[in-house]
Amino acid sequence: MDIKTLESAMEAFVEGKGWYKPDSTHPQTPKNLAVSLVLEASEVLEHFQWSEQTADQSELAGELADVLLYLLQIARLHNIDLGQAVMDKLNVNTKREW
């Protein structure tokens, strides 16, 4: 599956919930989405709090999906082609030393 398909599905979901409407109880602002992204990333971390392996692969997959969905929304709000941004960053990283 490509990133454009994921972006379209995310857009349809958020639009269907009415979260882009000005009077939404879940306004999809950059700040709100960034906060949600960090919260979801923390939920990924919980899977590894006391172990090197997750106890529930399915739940971990769901949390990773939540992280990706918030990334897609933040990129959309800032007109960032996330696929291109990843490729650009990989290009920069190949020239770095760690």
C-alpha positions as CSV (number, residue, x, y, z in Angstrom):
1,M,0.0,0.0,0.0
2,D,1.4,3.4,-0.8
3,I,1.3,6.6,1.3
4,K,-1.2,8.4,-1.0
5,T,-3.7,5.6,-0.3
6,L,-3.2,6.0,3.4
7,E,-3.5,9.8,3.2
8,S,-6.8,9.5,1.3
9,A,-8.2,6.9,3.8
10,M,-7.1,9.2,6.7
11,E,-8.8,12.2,5.1
12,A,-12.0,10.3,4.5
13,F,-12.1,9.1,8.1
14,V,-11.4,12.6,9.7
15,E,-13.8,14.3,7.3
16,G,-16.5,11.7,8.1
17,K,-16.1,12.3,11.8
18,G,-16.5,16.1,11.2
19,W,-13.2,16.9,12.9
20,Y,-12.2,19.5,10.3
21,K,-15.3,21.5,11.0
22,P,-14.7,24.8,13.0
23,D,-17.1,23.8,15.8
24,S,-15.6,20.3,16.2
25,T,-15.0,19.0,19.7
26,H,-11.8,17.5,18.4
27,P,-10.2,20.3,16.4
28,Q,-7.5,19.0,14.2
29,T,-5.0,21.8,14.8
30,P,-1.3,21.4,14.4
31,K,-0.8,21.7,18.2
32,N,-3.6,19.2,19.0
33,L,-2.2,16.7,16.5
34,A,1.3,17.0,17.8
35,V,0.2,16.4,21.4
36,S,-1.8,13.4,20.2
37,L,1.2,12.1,18.2
38,V,3.3,12.2,21.4
39,L,0.6,10.5,23.5
40,E,0.3,7.7,20.9
41,A,4.1,7.3,20.7
42,S,4.0,6.9,24.5
43,E,1.5,4.1,24.1
44,V,3.9,2.4,21.7
45,L,6.6,2.7,24.4
46,E,4.3,1.1,27.0
47,H,4.5,-2.2,25.1
48,F,8.2,-2.3,25.9
49,Q,8.1,-0.9,29.4
50,W,9.2,-4.1,31.2
51,S,10.2,-6.3,28.3
52,E,12.1,-6.3,25.0
53,Q,9.1,-7.8,23.3
54,T,5.5,-6.8,23.2
55,A,2.9,-9.1,24.7
56,D,0.3,-8.2,22.1
57,Q,1.5,-7.7,18.5
58,S,-2.0,-6.7,17.4
59,E,-2.3,-3.9,20.0
60,L,1.2,-2.7,19.1
61,A,0.2,-2.6,15.4
62,G,-2.8,-0.4,16.4
63,E,-0.6,2.0,18.3
64,L,1.9,2.2,15.4
65,A,-1.1,2.9,13.1
66,D,-2.3,5.7,15.4
67,V,1.2,7.3,15.2
68,L,1.3,7.1,11.5
69,L,-2.2,8.6,11.2
70,Y,-1.2,11.6,13.3
71,L,1.9,12.1,11.2
72,L,-0.1,12.0,8.0
73,Q,-2.5,14.7,9.4
74,I,0.3,17.0,10.6
75,A,2.0,16.7,7.2
76,R,-1.3,17.4,5.4
77,L,-1.9,20.6,7.5
78,H,1.6,21.8,6.5
79,N,1.4,20.8,2.9
80,I,4.3,18.4,3.4
81,D,4.7,15.4,1.1
82,L,5.6,12.9,3.8
83,G,7.0,10.4,1.3
84,Q,9.3,12.9,-0.2
85,A,10.3,14.2,3.3
86,V,11.3,10.7,4.2
87,M,13.4,10.2,1.1
88,D,15.0,13.6,1.6
89,K,15.8,12.8,5.2
90,L,17.3,9.4,4.3
91,N,19.5,11.2,1.8
92,V,20.7,13.6,4.5
93,N,21.3,10.7,6.9
94,T,23.4,8.7,4.5
95,K,25.9,11.5,4.7
96,R,26.0,11.7,8.5
97,E,28.3,9.9,10.9
98,W,27.1,8.5,14.2
